[in-house]
Amino acid sequence: MPTIIQGLNLESEITLIKFKLEGNNTEDIAKLLDEVSSFHPIFIQKYSLTPTLLSINSRLPFLWRECDEIFKKLSKNEIDYKQVRDLLLNQIIAKRIKSMSTIPLLYSAHKKGLETTPAVLEKIVFKTLQQGYRNVFNRYYVIGCGKGSQVTASISSSKDAYFAQNVQRDKWSTNVMIERLGLPIPKWSIIATEKELEKIFPDYKKPIIIKPTGLTGGRGVSVGINSLQEAKKAFRTANNIGPNRAPWQVKVMIQEQVFGDDYRLLVIDGKLEIVTKRIPAFVEGDGKNTIENLINEINKNPRRDISNPSHILKPIIIDTPLKELLTQQGLTLDSIPKKGEIVPVREVASMSQGGITEDCTDIVGKEIKTIVETLAQSVHAFVLGVDIICQDISKPLTKENGGIIEINTMPESYLNLFPVIGKQREYVSDIYIDRLLAQNNCKQYVLVGQLKDDLPTLLRKKKIINNTDTVGEIIEDRYYIDGILINKGLERWRATEGIKCNGSLDAIILHFRDWNEVREYGLGFDHIHTLFISNEQSKDKKCMKIVRKYKREKYIDKFKII
């Protein structure tokens, strides 16, 4: 286990993770850390490296403490570099961070001095999976501390009502809710068998769409259907998108196809913040290269490198639906489009299938804005992605202009925040964090030194905290709530992370006997409301100089000598 000096500390303002090394292969370790640093500043603020010691400054210590064994083995050349890279990128980082739907939110929280603590699981998930567990989700984070803190998973959070999560996951329940609210939606129905499809097919204006009702990332969706033969084939496709599907995922629906562009509208806390047009994957001919070569060249774009957690595009996969779409256009993978000729390679405007995006926030009409805000507030979703297909996003939704297609309480928000075309909207991450933590008023206190009086009692006498406040404390290896011993024998970092996740607390106090203990463990928090220092410990001029520096830099709101 590496040494973890948590939060503000006497060496730096960012958590410091120290690894003891036993070999001299520092070149490969530096190469790996430089690559991770290049992904996004959230991963590593800085690092230093010698043959015996690696030190990493990062506000994501949970990522790095899981790397102790692989760094030691790599330093001694006991493990292949490629193997280590795969473990770090495709196991640890991928299972903790996943994508740019998570990274900007954590980054915004860090900039605001908010704690970001792994919730539920503290260890990497792939070790657990080897023990036979399934569906273990390891990307939950507690943002903030104590009362009013929230748990997030990408842009979804504990503020999203359970009702909203149930409604959005099933297109049947979504459509029923939209109809109940009197909002515009294309004609639709659930079909259970091909015989039922034959019966209702004549009642639908062509073309139609047939798709699974469960969230599938665009898989199993067939559009532009005009004949019963095509409809039956699409029905079979929708029923065969993969095993182990829940009952609500296996229904298939038919819907009249609306025409126009595909838009994802992102609503946060009842307010529409971003509108993004999703453009199906395509290639542009140069008069020289085949379609297959053009796809391969597009996939070389670093933004499509899915091994990079900060990627904002997906590769275009050559598969049967892609080949079938080319056939419909009288083309094959070996066809050479003319220079400037646009060849669609996907019918569905899904980012997971290689599409791109364009920002349209400034042109959305007030009628559509009202509709999506109504829907988000009515299903009680703190965040809602609303998918609309329409001819003109600036005009009202009508049968001719388009309709709502589906909703999602865990939308891949990176497609809204980082459009390929138009204004970048990463600032919306700050808006999200501000609104998410609007009720988070838990105070973060630290005491360095020992007092004659009990600190919570003293703070109540001075009316710094209220008599009714619930106070949590970590004193050495002991965990207290309102003076009641809850647990003991805990590792310091684990106890500190645990108390940060406690949503019942109005105040948290971390105790340190002296500056030596601070030097060993760190002050625990990235931001401290009040640092209390005993008279004896205030005599350490070197440490007090660091305290004053952190106060000037606003990492500490204030300090008091008591």
C-alpha angles and dihedrals in degrees: 000000000000122000110263118203098189128216121328108008142169092266102044144350092248130067111275122214116194125197125192111223127201104190139051103242095114093141095073093044091052091047091053095046092047090054093050090046089055092058097067136327090246092078103056129008091186140323139202125205137195130161089265105033138039117189121188126187109206140142087219099068091154089069095052102041086062089060099063097105097043093049091051092049093046092050088056093042090242092130132042117255092230090054092051092048090051092050093049099043104031100033114024102028096032093051094044104038107013102176153348088283087074105030100064092047093053089043091053090050091051092051089054093051093248122149117246109197127175108249127210097000129046097180132068113272103227092071088055092048090056087062091062103265120138135201093019106164115205105176102085116124133187107222113203125356137275124343114017094020114132137211117231136192107188102311094332114097148175087270091070109096118241086234091059092049092052094046096049099047094064119053088206093060090040092055092045090053093047091051091047090056091050094241123149117271134159118255111276145164142180116251121199103179141018088248090058089048091054090052099051099032095091091055093065126085109236139278102047139182125229118194144149115268094225124082106272107159090248096308116138093017116134122187137182094040114168106158134057089236090057090046093054091050090049090049091055090047091052090051095051108053097116147315131269096045122160119242092257090055098056100065117105125211137199119212136175109254117244118204131227138060126332116243134186112204116196117210119190121190091343096311127105107236108165137021117194130182113220114213119201116242115275142162128226116219124234097188091247112061131066120241089254091054091047090053091049090050092049090051090058089070106116089225087067095052101114092191086070107078090210094060114130099189134052128224121257107248118211105226141141097282089051092051091046091053090052089050090054087056092048091252140117134197087266094056116114111218119213119258109284093010112139115218117189112220097179131043095197118071094224122146089210087063097052103275126148133222142229127197114240100163096121096054103047114123123243092239093058090043090055092048096053094043089050091052095047093049093044094055089041096236116159087202123023131175109205118196116209131175114202144146096234122018090196093063134066120277110257134157087268097043101045144259150239112291105182146327133228132195091196102045119171091251094188089082088060097040097046111033117181091225124039136005120357111230106193088133088076087074087067090050090050094051093046093053095040092054097037091120097040104115101146110140120229112213132176128194121200112191135018125286133201090227129056106261099223089050090049092049091050091051089051089045091236087129126024124249089241095051119115109230127197123196138188113203112177104303096343130100119205134182114194089341094307115124106238100172143344141191091056125148108251097241092045093050091048093050091046094054091047089059093052105110095192098071129105091184137016123203123192114197127208123181094214145333091282089064090048089050089054101042108017125233091287101229131079087216128024124200094199130003111203116202126188119233091250095052092045088069091073099098095188094054093042089054089057091047091053090048091053090048091052089049089049096240085121119040093203143334130216131198109218 
